[in-house]
Amino acid sequence: MRQAAAVIVTATLLAVVAGGVLIRFIDHSEYSNVWIGMWWALQTVTTVGYGDVTPKNTEGRIVGAFVMLEGIAFLAIITAVITSSFVARAARAYEAANATAELSDRDRIDERFDKLEEQLDRIETTLGSQR
């Protein structure tokens, strides 16, 4: 899971850098330098979207759509990774509890069989001495 999270974070960072650089070259009148483009890409990928800088032309909006989708995917996948780790932990705890309960059930059954054997031995001894 950590490896998957690392891949997702790396992909998102690449989307921010690529989106920031690309938006600078596509819409250079709105984005006077790459760092403003990076700021826009970061606020877009995190779904904050302050609106202080926005793409004006179609190509810039297409880049914006890509960065937004990457941000949504990032949040969804991170949420899924965290949730799956909680589910896996709960499943392990449930299996451990069941294994313990199963073992204790077996112990109780063995104990009951031992008592039954003792009672049968006593009955057999009693019946054998009466003959």
C-alpha positions in Angstrom: 0.0 0.0 0.0 2.8 2.3 0.7 4.3 1.6 -2.7 0.9 2.4 -4.3 0.6 5.7 -2.3 4.2 6.6 -3.4 3.3 6.0 -7.1 0.1 8.1 -6.7 1.9 11.0 -5.0 4.6 10.9 -7.6 2.0 11.0 -10.4 0.3 13.9 -8.8 3.5 15.8 -8.3 4.3 15.2 -12.0 0.8 16.5 -12.9 1.4 19.7 -10.9 4.8 20.3 -12.5 3.7 19.4 -16.0 0.5 21.3 -15.6 2.3 24.4 -14.3 4.8 24.4 -17.0 2.3 23.6 -19.7 -0.2 26.3 -18.6 2.6 28.8 -18.6 3.4 28.2 -22.3 -0.2 27.8 -23.4 -1.6 30.8 -21.6 1.5 33.1 -21.0 -0.6 36.3 -20.8 -2.4 35.0 -17.6 0.6 33.1 -16.2 3.6 35.4 -16.3 6.0 32.8 -15.0 6.2 29.1 -14.3 5.8 29.6 -10.6 2.3 31.1 -11.1 1.5 28.2 -13.3 2.7 25.8 -10.5 0.6 27.7 -8.0 -2.5 27.3 -10.2 -1.8 23.6 -10.8 -1.3 23.0 -7.1 -4.5 24.7 -6.1 -6.3 22.9 -8.9 -5.0 19.4 -8.1 -5.9 19.8 -4.5 -9.4 21.0 -5.5 -9.0 24.2 -3.6 -9.3 26.5 -6.7 -8.9 30.0 -5.2 -9.7 31.5 -8.6 -6.9 34.1 -8.4 -5.5 32.7 -11.7 -7.6 30.8 -14.2 -7.0 29.7 -17.8 -8.7 31.9 -20.4 -8.3 29.9 -23.6 -9.6 26.5 -24.5 -6.2 24.8 -24.4 -5.6 26.1 -20.9 -9.0 24.8 -19.8 -8.2 21.4 -21.2 -5.0 21.3 -19.2 -7.0 22.5 -16.2 -9.5 19.6 -16.7 -6.6 17.1 -16.8 -5.1 18.5 -13.6 -8.6 18.5 -11.9 -9.1 14.9 -12.8 -5.7 14.0 -11.5 -6.6 15.7 -8.2 -9.9 13.9 -7.9 -8.1 10.6 -8.7 -5.5 11.4 -6.1 -8.0 12.0 -3.4 -10.1 8.9 -4.3 -7.1 6.6 -4.4 -5.6 7.9 -1.2 -8.9 7.4 0.5 -9.2 3.9 -0.9 -5.7 3.0 0.3 -6.4 4.3 3.8 -9.7 2.5 3.9 -8.3 -0.8 2.6 -5.6 -0.7 5.3 -8.3 -0.3 7.9 -10.3 -3.1 6.4 -7.3 -5.4 6.2 -6.4 -4.6 9.9 -10.0 -5.3 11.0 -10.0 -8.6 9.0 -6.8 -9.7 10.6 -8.1 -8.9 14.0 -11.4 -10.8 13.2 -9.5 -13.8 12.0 -7.3 -13.8 15.0 -10.3 -13.6 17.3 -12.0 -16.5 15.4 -8.9 -18.6 15.6 -8.7 -18.1 19.4 -12.4 -18.8 19.7 -12.1 -21.9 17.5 -9.2 -23.1 19.6 -11.1 -22.6 22.9 -14.1 -24.4 21.4 -11.9 -27.3 20.5 -10.4 -27.2 24.0 -13.9 -27.3 25.5 -15.0 -30.2 23.2 -11.8 -32.1 24.2 -12.6 -31.5 27.8 -16.1 -32.8 27.5 -14.9 -35.9 25.7 -12.4 -36.5 28.5 -15.2 -36.2 31.0 -17.4 -38.6 29.0 -14.6 -41.1 28.7 -14.1 -40.9 32.5 -17.8 -41.5 33.1 -17.9 -44.4 30.6 -14.9 -45.9 32.4 -16.6 -45.6 35.8 -19.8 -47.1 34.4 -17.8 -49.9 32.8 -15.9 -50.5 36.1 -19.2 -50.5 38.1 -20.9 -52.9 35.6 -17.8 -55.1 35.5 -17.6 -55.4 39.4 -21.4 -56.2 39.6 -21.0 -59.3 37.4 
